[in-house]
C-alpha cells in the first residue's frame, strides 16, 4: 500500500546551516551523524527545525568513530539530554539492552543492523528484527547491500512481515537504489536522503530534493 506522505530523513554529515534550513520544509526528520560531523555536532542542533535522530556509528558498521566505546555511547547520552527525539544504536553494541533502558522514556530507541557486504536471506533478516524487538526497539532498522535486483524485493518484503512495528529496511549501493525510494511507499517508517550531492552518509543515497521530486511525481500519478 502506497503511503500518502513518505517520510524523508535528511542525514547530516557536516555543518551547513543554510543548506539545512533550506531543505527543512521537505523532510520529516534529520539524522545527525556524530561520527562524521566531529566535535562541533552540538552546534548544528540550533539549526534543526524538525525532530532529529542521534547517530554515532561504530566503525564495524561503516562509521568513523575512532574514540573509545564508552565515549561513543556517552555522546549518544549527551544527544538525548540535548533533545534528540530518536537514538540510533547498533543491535551488536555491547550491553545494548542496558543502554536502551537508560534512554527509554527520554527518546525513542532505533536499533540498527548494517550489512556492508550482502543482503542476508529473508529468514535471517526476520530473525534480526525479532532480536531488535526483543531488545526493546521502538524502531527497527535493517540496511543491507544489494548484490542483485532481487535483493530490493527481499528488504521491502521484510517491511510487510512486521505490519505492527516501525521498520526501516532498504539496500545500499547502486543496485539498491530502487529500495531506497520504495521503502516508505511500501510501509517503511522512513528513508534517508543526503542534504545535497556529494554529502552522502552511505552508498547510493539520493538527495532530499531529488527524492522529493520523485515522490511528487508518484503522488500525482496515483491521484489520477
Buried (B, 14 or more C-beta within 10 A) or exposed (E): EEEEEBBBBBBBBBBBEEBBEBBBEBBBBBBBBBBBBEEEBBEBBEBBEBBBBBBBBBEEBBBBBEEEEEEBBEBBBBBBEEEBBBBBBBBEBEEBEEBBEBBEEBBBBBBBBBBBEEBBEBEEBBEBBEBBBEBBBBBBBBBBBBBEEEBBBBBBBBBEEBEEBBBBBBBBBEBBBBBBBBBBBBBBBBBBBBBBEEBBBBBBBBBBBBBBEBBEEBBEEEEE
